[in-house]
Amino acid sequence: MRDAVYFLVFDGFADWQAALALCEIRRPGDWQVQAVGFSTAPVVSMGGLRVQPELSLDQLDLKRAALLIVPGGHLWQRGEGAAAVAAIRRLYTAGAPVAAIDSGVLALARSGLLDHCRHTGNWAGHIDSHVPAYAGAEQYDAGVLAVSDGGVISASHLGSVEFAREVIRTLDLYSPSDREHWYRLFKHAELPPWCVGEAVATA
C-alpha cells in the first residue's frame, strides 16, 4: 500500500516551498508524511526551524512510497546531495512519483529524470549551468510555474501554489472542480462557492 509521502530535509532546506502541499496532503488523513534526511541527525531549515528526520534516505520503503518531495536549498547549487539523487532514481524506478521545487529540480536533473519529460525550473539555463549531463533542454517549459509529466513534478521557486496543485492532482486529492476552486482561492483569493455564503453572512 502506497501511503507514505516522504519530504526531504537537510541543513538549509527551504521550509516554506512545500508547506501548502504538505498541509493538503495531511488534511484527509490518508497519507503518512515523514521527514527523511541524509541521516537521522537534526537539521535546521533556511527559516531556522530545527527538524528531526524520522528516517534516513537508505531507510525509504519503496513499496509504501506514494511520493518524494524535494525542496530547494543551496546544497543543490553546490553540487551536493548524491545520496538523494540515487534515492530519487530508486523511488521512481519502483513506481513512485517524485516532486521538486526551486533548486531541488537540479536533483531531478542529476537523476536523469528530466531528459525525457516536460519540466520547468527557476529560469531557462539554470539547470544547464549546474548539471553538465542534463540533456532535457528541449523539454524545458519556461511558460509555466509548475508542471507534472510522467510521474515527475517540477516547479519554479515562484510557483509554490502551482507546485501544491500538481501534488494534489498527482495524489488525486479532492475532485477536479474542488482542486480548481482550491487553486483560485490560494492563488487569486477567489472564495469557493461553499465559502461565499459564509462571507456574506458575516459581512
PyMOL commands that place a pseudoatom at each C-alpha (Angstrom):
pseudoatom trace, name=CA, resn=MET, resi=1, chain=A, elem=C, hetatm=0, pos=[0.000, 0.000, 0.000]
pseudoatom trace, name=CA, resn=ARG, resi=2, chain=A, elem=C, hetatm=0, pos=[1.488, 3.333, -1.071]
pseudoatom trace, name=CA, resn=ASP, resi=3, chain=A, elem=C, hetatm=0, pos=[0.552, 5.557, 1.843]
pseudoatom trace, name=CA, resn=ALA, resi=4, chain=A, elem=C, hetatm=0, pos=[3.858, 7.291, 2.695]
pseudoatom trace, name=CA, resn=VAL, resi=5, chain=A, elem=C, hetatm=0, pos=[4.787, 10.747, 1.436]
pseudoatom trace, name=CA, resn=TYR, resi=6, chain=A, elem=C, hetatm=0, pos=[8.451, 11.449, 2.057]
pseudoatom trace, name=CA, resn=PHE, resi=7, chain=A, elem=C, hetatm=0, pos=[9.716, 15.012, 2.478]
pseudoatom trace, name=CA, resn=LEU, resi=8, chain=A, elem=C, hetatm=0, pos=[13.464, 15.511, 2.230]
pseudoatom trace, name=CA, resn=VAL, resi=9, chain=A, elem=C, hetatm=0, pos=[15.011, 17.735, 4.902]
pseudoatom trace, name=CA, resn=PHE, resi=10, chain=A, elem=C, hetatm=0, pos=[18.608, 18.915, 5.224]
pseudoatom trace, name=CA, resn=ASP, resi=11, chain=A, elem=C, hetatm=0, pos=[20.510, 21.851, 6.637]
pseudoatom trace, name=CA, resn=GLY, resi=12, chain=A, elem=C, hetatm=0, pos=[19.284, 24.945, 4.813]
pseudoatom trace, name=CA, resn=PHE, resi=13, chain=A, elem=C, hetatm=0, pos=[16.229, 23.430, 3.115]
pseudoatom trace, name=CA, resn=ALA, resi=14, chain=A, elem=C, hetatm=0, pos=[13.638, 25.994, 2.015]
pseudoatom trace, name=CA, resn=ASP, resi=15, chain=A, elem=C, hetatm=0, pos=[10.923, 25.246, 4.563]
pseudoatom trace, name=CA, resn=TRP, resi=16, chain=A, elem=C, hetatm=0, pos=[8.112, 27.312, 3.036]
pseudoatom trace, name=CA, resn=GLN, resi=17, chain=A, elem=C, hetatm=0, pos=[8.152, 25.962, -0.508]
pseudoatom trace, name=CA, resn=ALA, resi=18, chain=A, elem=C, hetatm=0, pos=[6.134, 22.796, 0.064]
pseudoatom trace, name=CA, resn=ALA, resi=19, chain=A, elem=C, hetatm=0, pos=[4.117, 23.986, 3.069]
pseudoatom trace, name=CA, resn=LEU, resi=20, chain=A, elem=C, hetatm=0, pos=[0.813, 24.268, 1.198]
pseudoatom trace, name=CA, resn=ALA, resi=21, chain=A, elem=C, hetatm=0, pos=[1.294, 20.898, -0.431]
pseudoatom trace, name=CA, resn=LEU, resi=22, chain=A, elem=C, hetatm=0, pos=[2.107, 19.183, 2.868]
pseudoatom trace, name=CA, resn=CYS, resi=23, chain=A, elem=C, hetatm=0, pos=[-0.940, 20.682, 4.614]
pseudoatom trace, name=CA, resn=GLU, resi=24, chain=A, elem=C, hetatm=0, pos=[-3.281, 19.457, 1.899]
pseudoatom trace, name=CA, resn=ILE, resi=25, chain=A, elem=C, hetatm=0, pos=[-1.671, 16.006, 1.878]
pseudoatom trace, name=CA, resn=ARG, resi=26, chain=A, elem=C, hetatm=0, pos=[-2.275, 15.622, 5.613]
pseudoatom trace, name=CA, resn=ARG, resi=27, chain=A, elem=C, hetatm=0, pos=[-5.808, 17.038, 5.621]
pseudoatom trace, name=CA, resn=PRO, resi=28, chain=A, elem=C, hetatm=0, pos=[-7.666, 13.864, 4.512]
pseudoatom trace, name=CA, resn=GLY, resi=29, chain=A, elem=C, hetatm=0, pos=[-5.726, 11.690, 6.972]
pseudoatom trace, name=CA, resn=ASP, resi=30, chain=A, elem=C, hetatm=0, pos=[-4.980, 9.007, 4.389]
pseudoatom trace, name=CA, resn=TRP, resi=31, chain=A, elem=C, hetatm=0, pos=[-1.288, 9.737, 3.977]
pseudoatom trace, name=CA, resn=GLN, resi=32, chain=A, elem=C, hetatm=0, pos=[1.617, 9.450, 6.370]
pseudoatom trace, name=CA, resn=VAL, resi=33, chain=A, elem=C, hetatm=0, pos=[4.005, 12.365, 5.872]
pseudoatom trace, name=CA, resn=GLN, resi=34, chain=A, elem=C, hetatm=0, pos=[7.526, 11.550, 7.012]
pseudoatom trace, name=CA, resn=ALA, resi=35, chain=A, elem=C, hetatm=0, pos=[10.620, 13.755, 7.130]
pseudoatom trace, name=CA, resn=VAL, resi=36, chain=A, elem=C, hetatm=0, pos=[13.604, 11.957, 5.651]
pseudoatom trace, name=CA, resn=GLY, resi=37, chain=A, elem=C, hetatm=0, pos=[17.200, 13.127, 5.888]
pseudoatom trace, name=CA, resn=PHE, resi=38, chain=A, elem=C, hetatm=0, pos=[20.635, 12.193, 4.630]
pseudoatom trace, name=CA, resn=SER, resi=39, chain=A, elem=C, hetatm=0, pos=[20.950, 10.829, 8.162]
pseudoatom trace, name=CA, resn=THR, resi=40, chain=A, elem=C, hetatm=0, pos=[18.677, 10.935, 11.188]
pseudoatom trace, name=CA, resn=ALA, resi=41, chain=A, elem=C, hetatm=0, pos=[20.615, 13.810, 12.755]
pseudoatom trace, name=CA, resn=PRO, resi=42, chain=A, elem=C, hetatm=0, pos=[18.565, 17.006, 13.343]
pseudoatom trace, name=CA, resn=VAL, resi=43, chain=A, elem=C, hetatm=0, pos=[18.774, 19.696, 10.661]
pseudoatom trace, name=CA, resn=VAL, resi=44, chain=A, elem=C, hetatm=0, pos=[17.992, 23.410, 10.599]
pseudoatom trace, name=CA, resn=SER, resi=45, chain=A, elem=C, hetatm=0, pos=[15.896, 24.844, 7.791]
pseudoatom trace, name=CA, resn=MET, resi=46, chain=A, elem=C, hetatm=0, pos=[16.570, 28.075, 5.931]
pseudoatom trace, name=CA, resn=GLY, resi=47, chain=A, elem=C, hetatm=0, pos=[13.977, 29.737, 8.159]
pseudoatom trace, name=CA, resn=GLY, resi=48, chain=A, elem=C, hetatm=0, pos=[15.658, 28.481, 11.349]
pseudoatom trace, name=CA, resn=LEU, resi=49, chain=A, elem=C, hetatm=0, pos=[13.351, 25.555, 12.164]
pseudoatom trace, name=CA, resn=ARG, resi=50, chain=A, elem=C, hetatm=0, pos=[15.035, 22.589, 13.812]
pseudoatom trace, name=CA, resn=VAL, resi=51, chain=A, elem=C, hetatm=0, pos=[13.712, 19.367, 12.282]
pseudoatom trace, name=CA, resn=GLN, resi=52, chain=A, elem=C, hetatm=0, pos=[14.336, 15.779, 13.373]
pseudoatom trace, name=CA, resn=PRO, resi=53, chain=A, elem=C, hetatm=0, pos=[14.231, 13.363, 10.402]
pseudoatom trace, name=CA, resn=GLU, resi=54, chain=A, elem=C, hetatm=0, pos=[12.221, 10.242, 11.111]
pseudoatom trace, name=CA, resn=LEU, resi=55, chain=A, elem=C, hetatm=0, pos=[14.358, 8.103, 8.832]
pseudoatom trace, name=CA, resn=SER, resi=56, chain=A, elem=C, hetatm=0, pos=[17.328, 8.339, 6.507]
pseudoatom trace, name=CA, resn=LEU, resi=57, chain=A, elem=C, hetatm=0, pos=[17.366, 8.010, 2.723]
pseudoatom trace, name=CA, resn=ASP, resi=58, chain=A, elem=C, hetatm=0, pos=[18.614, 4.427, 2.897]
pseudoatom trace, name=CA, resn=GLN, resi=59, chain=A, elem=C, hetatm=0, pos=[15.567, 3.513, 5.013]
pseudoatom trace, name=CA, resn=LEU, resi=60, chain=A, elem=C, hetatm=0, pos=[12.932, 4.540, 2.464]
pseudoatom trace, name=CA, resn=ASP, resi=61, chain=A, elem=C, hetatm=0, pos=[10.220, 1.934, 1.957]
pseudoatom trace, name=CA, resn=LEU, resi=62, chain=A, elem=C, hetatm=0, pos=[9.897, 1.599, -1.819]
pseudoatom trace, name=CA, resn=LYS, resi=63, chain=A, elem=C, hetatm=0, pos=[6.633, -0.344, -1.548]
pseudoatom trace, name=CA, resn=ARG, resi=64, chain=A, elem=C, hetatm=0, pos=[4.952, 2.287, 0.654]
pseudoatom trace, name=CA, resn=ALA, resi=65, chain=A, elem=C, hetatm=0, pos=[6.281, 5.360, -1.142]
pseudoatom trace, name=CA, resn=ALA, resi=66, chain=A, elem=C, hetatm=0, pos=[3.483, 7.414, -2.701]
pseudoatom trace, name=CA, resn=LEU, resi=67, chain=A, elem=C, hetatm=0, pos=[5.609, 10.499, -3.373]
pseudoatom trace, name=CA, resn=LEU, resi=68, chain=A, elem=C, hetatm=0, pos=[9.000, 12.037, -2.585]
pseudoatom trace, name=CA, resn=ILE, resi=69, chain=A, elem=C, hetatm=0, pos=[9.128, 15.840, -2.239]
pseudoatom trace, name=CA, resn=VAL, resi=70, chain=A, elem=C, hetatm=0, pos=[12.461, 17.618, -2.665]
pseudoatom trace, name=CA, resn=PRO, resi=71, chain=A, elem=C, hetatm=0, pos=[12.603, 21.291, -1.607]
pseudoatom trace, name=CA, resn=GLY, resi=72, chain=A, elem=C, hetatm=0, pos=[15.170, 23.855, -2.664]
pseudoatom trace, name=CA, resn=GLY, resi=73, chain=A, elem=C, hetatm=0, pos=[18.361, 24.658, -0.812]
pseudoatom trace, name=CA, resn=HIS, resi=74, chain=A, elem=C, hetatm=0, pos=[21.871, 25.842, -1.522]
pseudoatom trace, name=CA, resn=LEU, resi=75, chain=A, elem=C, hetatm=0, pos=[23.353, 22.343, -1.348]
pseudoatom trace, name=CA, resn=TRP, resi=76, chain=A, elem=C, hetatm=0, pos=[21.885, 21.533, -4.781]
pseudoatom trace, name=CA, resn=GLN, resi=77, chain=A, elem=C, hetatm=0, pos=[23.672, 24.508, -6.334]
pseudoatom trace, name=CA, resn=ARG, resi=78, chain=A, elem=C, hetatm=0, pos=[26.891, 23.351, -4.685]
pseudoatom trace, name=CA, resn=GLY, resi=79, chain=A, elem=C, hetatm=0, pos=[26.530, 20.008, -6.465]
pseudoatom trace, name=CA, resn=GLU, resi=80, chain=A, elem=C, hetatm=0, pos=[25.987, 18.070, -3.250]
pseudoatom trace, name=CA, resn=GLY, resi=81, chain=A, elem=C, hetatm=0, pos=[23.314, 15.531, -2.304]
pseudoatom trace, name=CA, resn=ALA, resi=82, chain=A, elem=C, hetatm=0, pos=[24.405, 12.483, -4.305]
pseudoatom trace, name=CA, resn=ALA, resi=83, chain=A, elem=C, hetatm=0, pos=[22.558, 10.165, -1.908]
pseudoatom trace, name=CA, resn=ALA, resi=84, chain=A, elem=C, hetatm=0, pos=[19.295, 11.977, -2.656]
pseudoatom trace, name=CA, resn=VAL, resi=85, chain=A, elem=C, hetatm=0, pos=[19.869, 11.707, -6.397]
pseudoatom trace, name=CA, resn=ALA, resi=86, chain=A, elem=C, hetatm=0, pos=[20.326, 7.956, -6.014]
pseudoatom trace, name=CA, resn=ALA, resi=87, chain=A, elem=C, hetatm=0, pos=[17.188, 7.727, -3.840]
pseudoatom trace, name=CA, resn=ILE, resi=88, chain=A, elem=C, hetatm=0, pos=[15.188, 9.630, -6.449]
pseudoatom trace, name=CA, resn=ARG, resi=89, chain=A, elem=C, hetatm=0, pos=[16.209, 7.079, -9.071]
pseudoatom trace, name=CA, resn=ARG, resi=90, chain=A, elem=C, hetatm=0, pos=[15.321, 4.156, -6.756]
pseudoatom trace, name=CA, resn=LEU, resi=91, chain=A, elem=C, hetatm=0, pos=[11.894, 5.514, -5.866]
pseudoatom trace, name=CA, resn=TYR, resi=92, chain=A, elem=C, hetatm=0, pos=[10.990, 6.452, -9.417]
pseudoatom trace, name=CA, resn=THR, resi=93, chain=A, elem=C, hetatm=0, pos=[12.116, 3.078, -10.761]
pseudoatom trace, name=CA, resn=ALA, resi=94, chain=A, elem=C, hetatm=0, pos=[9.963, 1.441, -8.071]
pseudoatom trace, name=CA, resn=GLY, resi=95, chain=A, elem=C, hetatm=0, pos=[6.904, 3.302, -9.371]
pseudoatom trace, name=CA, resn=ALA, resi=96, chain=A, elem=C, hetatm=0, pos=[6.648, 6.283, -7.026]
pseudoatom trace, name=CA, resn=PRO, resi=97, chain=A, elem=C, hetatm=0, pos=[6.316, 9.825, -8.402]
pseudoatom trace, name=CA, resn=VAL, resi=98, chain=A, elem=C, hetatm=0, pos=[8.854, 12.451, -7.367]
pseudoatom trace, name=CA, resn=ALA, resi=99, chain=A, elem=C, hetatm=0, pos=[8.418, 16.201, -6.966]
pseudoatom trace, name=CA, resn=ALA, resi=100, chain=A, elem=C, hetatm=0, pos=[10.922, 19.038, -6.676]
pseudoatom trace, name=CA, resn=ILE, resi=101, chain=A, elem=C, hetatm=0, pos=[10.722, 22.803, -6.429]
pseudoatom trace, name=CA, resn=ASP, resi=102, chain=A, elem=C, hetatm=0, pos=[13.305, 25.570, -6.865]
pseudoatom trace, name=CA, resn=SER, resi=103, chain=A, elem=C, hetatm=0, pos=[16.886, 24.255, -6.880]
pseudoatom trace, name=CA, resn=GLY, resi=104, chain=A, elem=C, hetatm=0, pos=[15.560, 20.852, -5.843]
pseudoatom trace, name=CA, resn=VAL, resi=105, chain=A, elem=C, hetatm=0, pos=[14.850, 20.461, -9.567]
pseudoatom trace, name=CA, resn=LEU, resi=106, chain=A, elem=C, hetatm=0, pos=[18.628, 20.152, -10.020]
pseudoatom trace, name=CA, resn=ALA, resi=107, chain=A, elem=C, hetatm=0, pos=[18.470, 16.857, -8.111]
pseudoatom trace, name=CA, resn=LEU, resi=108, chain=A, elem=C, hetatm=0, pos=[15.879, 15.602, -10.599]
pseudoatom trace, name=CA, resn=ALA, resi=109, chain=A, elem=C, hetatm=0, pos=[18.138, 16.660, -13.458]
pseudoatom trace, name=CA, resn=ARG, resi=110, chain=A, elem=C, hetatm=0, pos=[21.119, 14.842, -11.926]
pseudoatom trace, name=CA, resn=SER, resi=111, chain=A, elem=C, hetatm=0, pos=[18.977, 11.722, -11.629]
pseudoatom trace, name=CA, resn=GLY, resi=112, chain=A, elem=C, hetatm=0, pos=[18.322, 11.856, -15.371]
pseudoatom trace, name=CA, resn=LEU, resi=113, chain=A, elem=C, hetatm=0, pos=[14.547, 12.120, -14.973]
pseudoatom trace, name=CA, resn=LEU, resi=114, chain=A, elem=C, hetatm=0, pos=[14.257, 15.446, -16.785]
pseudoatom trace, name=CA, resn=ASP, resi=115, chain=A, elem=C, hetatm=0, pos=[15.861, 14.277, -20.005]
pseudoatom trace, name=CA, resn=HIS, resi=116, chain=A, elem=C, hetatm=0, pos=[12.653, 12.798, -21.393]
pseudoatom trace, name=CA, resn=CYS, resi=117, chain=A, elem=C, hetatm=0, pos=[9.749, 14.608, -19.730]
pseudoatom trace, name=CA, resn=ARG, resi=118, chain=A, elem=C, hetatm=0, pos=[8.256, 18.081, -19.838]
pseudoatom trace, name=CA, resn=HIS, resi=119, chain=A, elem=C, hetatm=0, pos=[9.539, 20.106, -16.903]
pseudoatom trace, name=CA, resn=THR, resi=120, chain=A, elem=C, hetatm=0, pos=[10.281, 23.573, -15.632]
pseudoatom trace, name=CA, resn=GLY, resi=121, chain=A, elem=C, hetatm=0, pos=[12.550, 25.297, -13.137]
pseudoatom trace, name=CA, resn=ASN, resi=122, chain=A, elem=C, hetatm=0, pos=[13.665, 28.689, -11.915]
pseudoatom trace, name=CA, resn=TRP, resi=123, chain=A, elem=C, hetatm=0, pos=[14.643, 30.094, -15.309]
pseudoatom trace, name=CA, resn=ALA, resi=124, chain=A, elem=C, hetatm=0, pos=[15.889, 28.915, -18.679]
pseudoatom trace, name=CA, resn=GLY, resi=125, chain=A, elem=C, hetatm=0, pos=[19.556, 27.987, -18.461]
pseudoatom trace, name=CA, resn=HIS, resi=126, chain=A, elem=C, hetatm=0, pos=[19.586, 27.447, -14.699]
pseudoatom trace, name=CA, resn=ILE, resi=127, chain=A, elem=C, hetatm=0, pos=[19.631, 23.662, -14.938]
pseudoatom trace, name=CA, resn=ASP, resi=128, chain=A, elem=C, hetatm=0, pos=[22.190, 23.628, -17.751]
pseudoatom trace, name=CA, resn=SER, resi=129, chain=A, elem=C, hetatm=0, pos=[24.581, 25.789, -15.751]
pseudoatom trace, name=CA, resn=HIS, resi=130, chain=A, elem=C, hetatm=0, pos=[24.613, 23.393, -12.782]
pseudoatom trace, name=CA, resn=VAL, resi=131, chain=A, elem=C, hetatm=0, pos=[24.150, 19.964, -14.363]
pseudoatom trace, name=CA, resn=PRO, resi=132, chain=A, elem=C, hetatm=0, pos=[26.568, 19.338, -17.267]
pseudoatom trace, name=CA, resn=ALA, resi=133, chain=A, elem=C, hetatm=0, pos=[24.994, 15.945, -18.076]
pseudoatom trace, name=CA, resn=TYR, resi=134, chain=A, elem=C, hetatm=0, pos=[21.492, 17.439, -18.371]
pseudoatom trace, name=CA, resn=ALA, resi=135, chain=A, elem=C, hetatm=0, pos=[20.011, 16.559, -21.768]
pseudoatom trace, name=CA, resn=GLY, resi=136, chain=A, elem=C, hetatm=0, pos=[16.442, 17.783, -21.376]
pseudoatom trace, name=CA, resn=ALA, resi=137, chain=A, elem=C, hetatm=0, pos=[16.666, 21.385, -22.561]
pseudoatom trace, name=CA, resn=GLU, resi=138, chain=A, elem=C, hetatm=0, pos=[14.190, 20.735, -25.366]
pseudoatom trace, name=CA, resn=GLN, resi=139, chain=A, elem=C, hetatm=0, pos=[11.662, 19.537, -22.802]
pseudoatom trace, name=CA, resn=TYR, resi=140, chain=A, elem=C, hetatm=0, pos=[12.010, 22.660, -20.630]
pseudoatom trace, name=CA, resn=ASP, resi=141, chain=A, elem=C, hetatm=0, pos=[8.830, 24.765, -20.420]
pseudoatom trace, name=CA, resn=ALA, resi=142, chain=A, elem=C, hetatm=0, pos=[9.525, 28.362, -19.424]
pseudoatom trace, name=CA, resn=GLY, resi=143, chain=A, elem=C, hetatm=0, pos=[5.846, 29.283, -19.676]
pseudoatom trace, name=CA, resn=VAL, resi=144, chain=A, elem=C, hetatm=0, pos=[4.643, 27.537, -16.519]
pseudoatom trace, name=CA, resn=LEU, resi=145, chain=A, elem=C, hetatm=0, pos=[5.500, 27.756, -12.816]
pseudoatom trace, name=CA, resn=ALA, resi=146, chain=A, elem=C, hetatm=0, pos=[4.933, 24.040, -12.220]
pseudoatom trace, name=CA, resn=VAL, resi=147, chain=A, elem=C, hetatm=0, pos=[4.260, 21.011, -14.358]
pseudoatom trace, name=CA, resn=SER, resi=148, chain=A, elem=C, hetatm=0, pos=[3.753, 17.274, -13.952]
pseudoatom trace, name=CA, resn=ASP, resi=149, chain=A, elem=C, hetatm=0, pos=[4.722, 14.774, -16.616]
pseudoatom trace, name=CA, resn=GLY, resi=150, chain=A, elem=C, hetatm=0, pos=[5.344, 11.056, -16.409]
pseudoatom trace, name=CA, resn=GLY, resi=151, chain=A, elem=C, hetatm=0, pos=[5.431, 10.920, -12.625]
pseudoatom trace, name=CA, resn=VAL, resi=152, chain=A, elem=C, hetatm=0, pos=[7.813, 13.875, -12.308]
pseudoatom trace, name=CA, resn=ILE, resi=153, chain=A, elem=C, hetatm=0, pos=[6.696, 17.204, -10.807]
pseudoatom trace, name=CA, resn=SER, resi=154, chain=A, elem=C, hetatm=0, pos=[8.937, 20.241, -11.191]
pseudoatom trace, name=CA, resn=ALA, resi=155, chain=A, elem=C, hetatm=0, pos=[8.372, 23.834, -10.136]
pseudoatom trace, name=CA, resn=SER, resi=156, chain=A, elem=C, hetatm=0, pos=[9.948, 27.260, -10.099]
pseudoatom trace, name=CA, resn=HIS, resi=157, chain=A, elem=C, hetatm=0, pos=[10.865, 28.919, -6.815]
pseudoatom trace, name=CA, resn=LEU, resi=158, chain=A, elem=C, hetatm=0, pos=[7.977, 31.300, -7.579]
pseudoatom trace, name=CA, resn=GLY, resi=159, chain=A, elem=C, hetatm=0, pos=[5.435, 28.503, -8.008]
pseudoatom trace, name=CA, resn=SER, resi=160, chain=A, elem=C, hetatm=0, pos=[4.650, 27.091, -4.562]
pseudoatom trace, name=CA, resn=VAL, resi=161, chain=A, elem=C, hetatm=0, pos=[0.880, 27.295, -5.158]
pseudoatom trace, name=CA, resn=GLU, resi=162, chain=A, elem=C, hetatm=0, pos=[1.201, 25.684, -8.581]
pseudoatom trace, name=CA, resn=PHE, resi=163, chain=A, elem=C, hetatm=0, pos=[3.523, 23.077, -7.083]
pseudoatom trace, name=CA, resn=ALA, resi=164, chain=A, elem=C, hetatm=0, pos=[0.911, 22.227, -4.449]
pseudoatom trace, name=CA, resn=ARG, resi=165, chain=A, elem=C, hetatm=0, pos=[-1.749, 21.962, -7.145]
pseudoatom trace, name=CA, resn=GLU, resi=166, chain=A, elem=C, hetatm=0, pos=[0.346, 19.419, -9.072]
pseudoatom trace, name=CA, resn=VAL, resi=167, chain=A, elem=C, hetatm=0, pos=[0.979, 17.416, -5.900]
pseudoatom trace, name=CA, resn=ILE, resi=168, chain=A, elem=C, hetatm=0, pos=[-2.737, 17.466, -5.078]
pseudoatom trace, name=CA, resn=ARG, resi=169, chain=A, elem=C, hetatm=0, pos=[-3.547, 16.274, -8.592]
pseudoatom trace, name=CA, resn=THR, resi=170, chain=A, elem=C, hetatm=0, pos=[-0.885, 13.552, -8.541]
pseudoatom trace, name=CA, resn=LEU, resi=171, chain=A, elem=C, hetatm=0, pos=[-2.211, 12.123, -5.266]
pseudoatom trace, name=CA, resn=ASP, resi=172, chain=A, elem=C, hetatm=0, pos=[-5.782, 12.506, -6.554]
pseudoatom trace, name=CA, resn=LEU, resi=173, chain=A, elem=C, hetatm=0, pos=[-6.872, 14.658, -3.615]
pseudoatom trace, name=CA, resn=TYR, resi=174, chain=A, elem=C, hetatm=0, pos=[-10.340, 16.203, -3.961]
pseudoatom trace, name=CA, resn=SER, resi=175, chain=A, elem=C, hetatm=0, pos=[-12.443, 16.335, -7.096]
pseudoatom trace, name=CA, resn=PRO, resi=176, chain=A, elem=C, hetatm=0, pos=[-11.207, 18.146, -10.215]
pseudoatom trace, name=CA, resn=SER, resi=177, chain=A, elem=C, hetatm=0, pos=[-13.616, 21.030, -9.566]
pseudoatom trace, name=CA, resn=ASP, resi=178, chain=A, elem=C, hetatm=0, pos=[-12.575, 21.311, -5.906]
pseudoatom trace, name=CA, resn=ARG, resi=179, chain=A, elem=C, hetatm=0, pos=[-8.932, 21.340, -6.964]
pseudoatom trace, name=CA, resn=GLU, resi=180, chain=A, elem=C, hetatm=0, pos=[-9.645, 24.252, -9.262]
pseudoatom trace, name=CA, resn=HIS, resi=181, chain=A, elem=C, hetatm=0, pos=[-11.503, 26.127, -6.519]
pseudoatom trace, name=CA, resn=TRP, resi=182, chain=A, elem=C, hetatm=0, pos=[-8.574, 25.447, -4.177]
pseudoatom trace, name=CA, resn=TYR, resi=183, chain=A, elem=C, hetatm=0, pos=[-6.138, 26.908, -6.679]
pseudoatom trace, name=CA, resn=ARG, resi=184, chain=A, elem=C, hetatm=0, pos=[-8.215, 30.025, -7.278]
pseudoatom trace, name=CA, resn=LEU, resi=185, chain=A, elem=C, hetatm=0, pos=[-8.536, 30.549, -3.524]
pseudoatom trace, name=CA, resn=PHE, resi=186, chain=A, elem=C, hetatm=0, pos=[-4.820, 30.394, -2.767]
pseudoatom trace, name=CA, resn=LYS, resi=187, chain=A, elem=C, hetatm=0, pos=[-3.592, 31.996, -5.985]
pseudoatom trace, name=CA, resn=HIS, resi=188, chain=A, elem=C, hetatm=0, pos=[-6.197, 34.711, -6.560]
pseudoatom trace, name=CA, resn=ALA, resi=189, chain=A, elem=C, hetatm=0, pos=[-8.086, 34.928, -3.242]
pseudoatom trace, name=CA, resn=GLU, resi=190, chain=A, elem=C, hetatm=0, pos=[-11.298, 33.894, -5.012]
pseudoatom trace, name=CA, resn=LEU, resi=191, chain=A, elem=C, hetatm=0, pos=[-13.642, 32.316, -2.465]
pseudoatom trace, name=CA, resn=PRO, resi=192, chain=A, elem=C, hetatm=0, pos=[-15.064, 28.909, -3.443]
pseudoatom trace, name=CA, resn=PRO, resi=193, chain=A, elem=C, hetatm=0, pos=[-18.862, 28.629, -3.722]
pseudoatom trace, name=CA, resn=TRP, resi=194, chain=A, elem=C, hetatm=0, pos=[-19.223, 26.966, -0.323]
pseudoatom trace, name=CA, resn=CYS, resi=195, chain=A, elem=C, hetatm=0, pos=[-17.496, 29.914, 1.389]
pseudoatom trace, name=CA, resn=VAL, resi=196, chain=A, elem=C, hetatm=0, pos=[-19.323, 32.738, -0.372]
pseudoatom trace, name=CA, resn=GLY, resi=197, chain=A, elem=C, hetatm=0, pos=[-22.473, 32.401, 1.719]
pseudoatom trace, name=CA, resn=GLU, resi=198, chain=A, elem=C, hetatm=0, pos=[-20.492, 32.402, 4.954]
pseudoatom trace, name=CA, resn=ALA, resi=199, chain=A, elem=C, hetatm=0, pos=[-18.576, 35.510, 3.870]
pseudoatom trace, name=CA, resn=VAL, resi=200, chain=A, elem=C, hetatm=0, pos=[-21.790, 37.349, 3.029]
pseudoatom trace, name=CA, resn=ALA, resi=201, chain=A, elem=C, hetatm=0, pos=[-23.411, 36.329, 6.315]
pseudoatom trace, name=CA, resn=THR, resi=202, chain=A, elem=C, hetatm=0, pos=[-20.521, 37.667, 8.382]
pseudoatom trace, name=CA, resn=ALA, resi=203, chain=A, elem=C, hetatm=0, pos=[-20.106, 40.888, 6.400]
for i in range(1, 203): cmd.bond("trace and resi %d" % i, "trace and resi %d" % (i + 1))
show_as sticks, trace
zoom trace
